[in-house]
Each structure stands twice: as structure tokens, then as C-alpha cells.
Amino acid sequence: MTEKTCLIIGGGRGMGAATAREMDARGYKLALMSPSESCETLAAELGGVAHRGRAETAADTQAVFDLAMSTYGRIDACLIHVGGPPKGDLLDIAEEDWDRANEMVIKPVLRMAKLLTPVMEAQGGGSIVNITTFSAFEPSLTFPTSSVYRAGVSSFTKLYSDRYGPANIRMNCLLPGFTDSLDLPQKYADMSALGRLARAEEQAKVAAFLLTDDSSYITGQSLRVDGGVTRHM
């Protein structure tokens, strides 16, 4: 039986690391990338491979993709989890920071889709999950660039799912709320209907659901996992 593999961009800490552990528990082989040595440490623990790099750097995403393919010969699932883009008062944000947000948020999804699609087509399918934000559809002035560009990721996700659904390749977005992997004050926990922050492990279980055949008839969706922070129905 062929062993399935999962590539995680942003797989060193927080939700990415929690997802790595969840996918390992489900029997997936792992290839991880993060900006620090944390991805290497976690990969060593879980018996996977790692490349230290940044999601917004094309050479790094190419390198971790090549590492996964040279090690395992296939990629069945990919989680794309990037860092937070620049913040600031709406019109005070410099143009170069808007450009940086585009490079951080949308470009990694585009690049990974181009790399993964031929592989997944040849394999007969696969699943790609983009972690974005609860504010993608209820934009927040606290996170202007994130709100704008992550909504773009949801739009791309729907277009991609329409185009490559016939090849049995699925793409979805996970829209987390405030999670305990960040050092956040109580006011953010209070925004949730549950009155607490999400645990990274809770987000990871949803990510794993979307990455695996448990969600085999779900594609093109943006699933909010925010504990009731948003009001959109």
C-alpha cells in the first residue's frame, strides 16, 4: 500500500506544527518548512524531512517541494500556512507593505498550486488547504492587508476548485479565529461565543479533515473555525 505524504508550508510552530502531528498520527509522511529550525526539530521527531525557508520566497517553496518529491516521490496533501502580513492604519500602510502582503499571502498559494497540480493530476488527486483568517469575509481594520489579500485567496481557491475538480484535486480554506499559538490578551478570547481562544490542536483537526479523504466531497470552500467570532451566516 502506498504511503501518503503531506507537505506543510509553515510547519514549525503553532497550527502548522499541530497539523503535522495530526497528519503523522493519521499515517502520513511529512515534509515541513518554516523560517526557523523548528521545522527541522519537528521533522526529526516525527520521522519526516524539512527545509528551512520562507513561504514568500520562491526558491524556498521550490526547494521544499523538490525535497518532498525526491524523498517520497509523491505529495497527497499540502497545507499552506503563512505569517501575518504588515498592519497599520488603512491609508498609512505604505505601498511596499501592500506589495509585501501580496507576496506573503497570495503568491505562495499560486506558486504551490503550480508545483503541486501536475503531481496530483498524475497521482489521480490530492488536497490543498490554505489557512487564512476569520476576517476574510468580515474585514477588520485591525488587519487591513490580511483581510484584503486573504479574501483573494478564497477567491482563487474557488476558481482552482472549479478548474481542477475534474482531476480530483481539491482546494479549501480554513479560516481560524484567535488561537492559543499566539500570545493574545483576554479581550480576544472574549470575542468568541465560547469565551476562549481556540487550541492549535482544534484547528489542526479541522485542517487534517480537509487534507484527507474524510472531506472527499468538499472543495472550493472557506470554512470558518473561529468559535463564533464572526456573524456571517
N, C-alpha and C positions, 0 to 999 in steps of 0.2 A: 504494500500500500504506500502510495506517495505521501511523504510528509509535507504538510502545508507550511508556508512561511509567511511572516509578517514583517514588513518594513515600517519603522516608526521614525518619522521626522519630528524631532523634539522629544526623544525618548529617554532623557536622562533623569528628569525630575518630574514631580507633580503628576498631572493627569497622564502625560506620556509614559512616565515610568510605571504608574499604576496599571495602565493599559498593557504595557509589556508583561507585567506579572500575570495579568488576567489571561492574555493570549498564551503565555507559557503554560499556564495551568490547563489550557484547552489543547495543548499538544503542538502548538505552532513553534517552529524555529524562528529566531529573531535576528534582525539586523537593525541596529539603532544608530541614531545620530543626535548629537546635541553640541552646544558650543563649548562645553567643559568636559572634563574627564569623567563626569558622572555617567555618561553613556557607556564608556569603556568598563567602568566598575560594575555596572548593572549587567552588561553583556557577559562579563566574566562569570558573574554569579549565576546567570540563567543559561549559560552554555551557548550564547549567541556570539555575534560579531558586531563591531562598532567602528564608526568613523567619526572623529571629532570635527564638527563643522557647523556652519550657519545655513539656515533654510534659505536666506535671501541670496546666497552665493551659488551661482550655477555650477561652479566647479565642485562644490561640496555635495550638492544633491546628485550630481553625476557620479561622484566618487562612491557615495554610499549605495546608490543603485548598482553600480558595477560590482561593488563588494558583495552585495546580496546575490547577484546573479552568478558571480564566479564561485561563491561558496555553496549556494543551494540549487542554482540552475532554474529557479522559478520564484515568482512573487505572487502570492494569492491574495494578500490583503496589504493595504497601506494606510497608515494614519498620518495625517499632516497636521501638526500642532506647532504653530509659530508663536513667537513672543509678541508682547504688546507693542503696537506702533506708537509714534510720538503723540503726545497730548498737549492741550493748551486751550486758550480762549479761541473760539471759532475762527475769527478773522486775523488773529495774531499768529496763527500757525504759519510758519514760513513755507514757501512753495517747495523748498528742498525737503521739508519734513513730510509734506503730502507725497512727494515722489518716493521718499523712503518708505512710507506706509504702503504704497503700491508695491514696492519691491519686497517688502516683508510679508504682505498678506495675500496678494493675488498671484504674483509671479511664481512662488513655489508651487502653487496648485497647478498652474499652466504647465510649468516645466515637468513636474512629476507625471501629469497626465500624458504628456508626450512620450515620456520614457516608458511608462507602465503599459500604455494601451496596446502596443504591438505584442508585448509579452503575454498579457492577459488574453488577447484575441487568440494567440497560438495555443494557450492552455485551455481555452473554452470558457473563460470567465474569470471574474475577480471582483473585489470590492475595495473602494477607496472612500475614506471618511475624512472630512475636513472639520477640525474643531475651530469654531468661530466664537460667537458671543451672543448672549441673550439680547443685546442691543442692536442686532442686525435689522430687526423689524420694528423695534421701538427705539429709534435713535436717541442717544443720550449726549447732552452737551459735555458731560464729563469725559466721554470717549469719542470725540468727533471723528478722527481719522479711522478708528476701528469700526465705528458704526457705518461709515460710508463704504469702506472697502470690503468689509465682511458681508455686507448686503450684496456686493458684487460677486463674492464667492458663492453665495446661494444661487444667484442668477446663473453663473457659469455651471454650477452643479446641476441645475435643471436642464440646461442646454446639453451638457455632456450626457446626462442620463437618457435623454431623448435620442441622441446620436448613437450611443454605444450600447443601449439596452438590448438591441437585437444580437449583439455579440455576448450577451450575458455578463456584461461588466456594469456593476452598479456603483453609483456615487451618491453619497448623502452627506449632510452636515449635522454635526452635533453642536447645539447652542447652549453652552453651560452658563449657569448663574455664578454667583460668588462662591468660590471653593476654598477649602482649608489649606490648599497648597500655597496660597498667597497669605501674607501677613496682613489681615484686614481687621479694622475696628468693628465693634459690635453693631454699629449702625447699619453695616451691610448685611449682617445676619438678620437684623430686624426687618429688612426689606422683603425677606422671604415669607410666604404664607406659613411656612413651617417654623419660622423663628430661629433658624440656624443656618450656618454655612453648609454647603454640600461637602461630603467627604470625597477626596480624589478617587477612592475606590468605587464610589457610587457612579461617578462619571465614567470610570473605566469599564464597568459592567455594561453600560449603555453603548460605549464605543465598541466593545467586543461583540455585542449583539449585532450592531450594524456591520461590523467587519466580517462576520461569519455567516454561514448559511441559515442561522437562526432567523435572519431577516431577509430571506431569499426573494421575497416579493415586495421589498421596499427599495425604491430608488428615486432619486431626484428630490428628496425630502430634506427639510430643515427642522430637526427635532429639538424642541426646547427642553432642557433639563435644568430648570432654574428655580425649582422649589416654589413656583408661583409668583416670582418677581414681576413678570410681565403680565399685561392684561389682555393681550391679543388672543382671540379665540379662532 
